[in-house]
């Protein structure tokens, strides 16, 4: 996975988007590899660009990547693309797969074993979008890079 600066038209580094995109194959180790890639990306963001990333953001990003890539591998045939990018004070985790069916969070059920991944992602992310694409779909989750000073979950204020 290589960091690709967008805006190579002479914009300053602070005006550029830092991102990394990788195509994930169908091997069993792809989910663990995706988690490691996400951690490596955020570590490079800190080291190379001086952006602060909390431990919580690091952990939540790995969790979100794991859940979204797991769902893509489980429900969609073919390749999966993982795109990580810094957008302001968030990291955007974007996962594309070939299945056009948009995911739907299920109603809470304490007796249900498994199938809670989407609910988890929506609970910890500052933003969540699911969009159909000409081929397949794209899921985007945004995670705050810094913890909220008031201690609110995922940088959001409690309602």
C-alpha positions as CSV (number, residue, x, y, z in Angstrom):
1,X,0.0,0.0,0.0
2,X,1.5,3.3,-1.0
3,X,0.5,6.7,0.1
4,X,-0.6,8.8,-2.9
5,X,-0.8,12.6,-2.5
6,X,-3.6,14.1,-4.4
7,X,-3.2,17.6,-5.7
8,X,0.2,17.2,-7.3
9,X,-0.6,20.4,-9.3
10,X,1.6,22.6,-7.1
11,X,-0.6,22.7,-4.0
12,X,1.2,22.8,-0.7
13,X,1.3,19.6,1.4
14,X,-1.3,21.1,3.8
15,X,-3.7,21.4,0.8
16,X,-3.2,17.8,-0.3
17,X,-5.1,14.8,0.6
18,X,-3.1,11.9,2.0
19,X,-4.4,8.6,0.9
20,X,-3.6,5.0,0.2
21,X,-5.5,2.5,-1.9
22,X,-5.0,-1.2,-2.2
23,X,-6.8,-4.0,-4.1
24,X,-7.4,-7.0,-1.8
25,X,-7.4,-10.5,-3.2
26,X,-9.5,-13.4,-2.1
27,X,-7.1,-15.0,0.3
28,X,-8.0,-15.9,3.9
29,X,-5.4,-13.5,5.3
30,X,-6.8,-10.4,3.5
31,X,-8.7,-9.1,6.6
32,X,-5.6,-9.2,8.9
33,X,-3.5,-7.6,6.1
34,X,-6.1,-4.8,5.7
35,X,-5.9,-4.1,9.5
36,X,-2.1,-3.9,9.4
37,X,-2.3,-1.7,6.3
38,X,-4.6,0.7,8.1
39,X,-2.3,0.9,11.1
40,X,0.7,1.4,8.9
41,X,-1.1,4.2,7.0
42,X,-2.0,6.1,10.2
43,X,1.6,5.6,11.6
44,X,2.9,7.1,8.3
45,X,0.4,10.0,8.6
46,X,1.8,10.8,12.0
47,X,5.5,10.4,11.0
48,X,5.5,11.9,7.5
49,X,2.8,14.5,7.8
50,X,2.9,15.4,11.5
51,X,-0.8,14.8,12.0
52,X,-1.9,13.7,15.5
53,X,-3.6,10.3,15.7
54,X,-4.9,9.0,19.0
55,X,-4.6,5.4,20.1
56,X,-8.4,5.3,20.1
57,X,-8.5,6.4,16.4
58,X,-5.9,3.8,15.6
59,X,-7.9,1.0,17.3
60,X,-11.2,2.2,15.9
61,X,-9.8,2.4,12.3
62,X,-8.5,-1.2,12.6
63,X,-11.9,-2.3,13.9
64,X,-13.8,-0.5,11.1
65,X,-11.5,-1.8,8.4
66,X,-11.8,-5.3,9.8
67,X,-15.6,-5.2,9.9
68,X,-16.1,-3.6,6.4
69,X,-13.5,-5.9,4.7
70,X,-15.0,-8.9,6.4
71,X,-18.5,-8.0,5.1
72,X,-17.2,-7.4,1.6
73,X,-15.4,-10.7,1.5
74,X,-18.4,-12.5,3.0
75,X,-21.2,-11.1,0.8
76,X,-19.6,-10.0,-2.5
77,X,-17.9,-12.1,-5.1
78,X,-14.7,-10.7,-6.6
79,X,-12.2,-8.1,-5.6
80,X,-12.3,-5.6,-2.8
81,X,-10.7,-2.2,-2.8
82,X,-9.7,-0.5,0.4
83,X,-9.1,3.3,0.3
84,X,-7.8,5.2,3.4
85,X,-7.5,9.0,3.3
86,X,-7.2,11.9,5.7
87,X,-10.0,14.4,5.3
88,X,-9.6,17.3,7.7
89,X,-9.6,15.8,11.3
90,X,-10.9,12.4,10.2
91,X,-9.7,9.3,8.5
92,X,-12.0,8.0,5.9
93,X,-12.2,4.2,5.4
94,X,-13.7,3.4,2.0
95,X,-14.4,-0.2,1.0
96,X,-15.7,-1.0,-2.5
97,X,-17.0,-4.4,-3.5
98,X,-18.9,-5.8,-6.5
99,X,-22.2,-6.5,-4.8
100,X,-24.7,-3.7,-5.5
101,X,-26.9,-4.6,-2.5
102,X,-26.6,-1.9,0.2
103,X,-26.1,-3.2,3.7
104,X,-28.8,-2.6,6.3
105,X,-28.2,-2.5,10.0
106,X,-30.4,-5.1,11.7
107,X,-32.6,-4.4,14.8
108,X,-30.9,-5.1,18.1
109,X,-31.2,-8.7,19.2
110,X,-29.3,-9.9,22.2
111,X,-29.8,-13.5,21.2
112,X,-28.3,-13.1,17.7
113,X,-24.9,-14.5,17.3
114,X,-22.7,-12.6,14.9
115,X,-23.9,-10.2,12.2
116,X,-23.3,-7.1,14.3
117,X,-20.5,-5.6,12.2
118,X,-22.4,-2.9,10.5
119,X,-24.0,-1.8,13.8
120,X,-20.5,-1.6,15.4
121,X,-19.2,0.5,12.5
122,X,-22.1,2.9,12.7
123,X,-21.7,3.2,16.5
124,X,-18.1,4.2,16.4
125,X,-17.9,6.3,13.2
126,X,-18.5,10.0,13.0
127,X,-20.0,9.5,9.6
128,X,-21.3,6.5,7.6
129,X,-22.4,6.3,3.9
130,X,-23.4,3.5,1.6
131,X,-23.6,4.3,-2.1
132,X,-24.3,2.2,-5.2
133,X,-21.7,2.5,-7.9
134,X,-22.0,1.7,-11.6
135,X,-20.5,-1.7,-10.5
136,X,-21.1,-2.7,-6.9
137,X,-21.1,-0.4,-3.9
138,X,-18.9,1.9,-1.9
139,X,-19.1,2.0,2.0
140,X,-17.5,5.0,3.7
141,X,-16.9,5.4,7.4
142,X,-15.3,8.5,9.0
143,X,-13.3,8.2,12.2
144,X,-12.1,11.2,14.3
145,X,-8.3,11.3,14.5
146,X,-8.3,12.8,18.0
147,X,-10.3,12.0,21.1
148,X,-13.0,14.5,22.1
149,X,-11.7,16.5,25.0
150,X,-15.0,15.8,26.8
151,X,-14.6,12.1,26.4
152,X,-17.5,11.6,24.0
153,X,-17.5,8.4,22.0
154,X,-16.0,8.8,18.5
155,X,-15.5,12.5,19.0
156,X,-19.3,13.1,19.0
157,X,-21.2,15.0,21.7
158,X,-23.8,12.9,23.5
159,X,-27.3,13.7,22.6
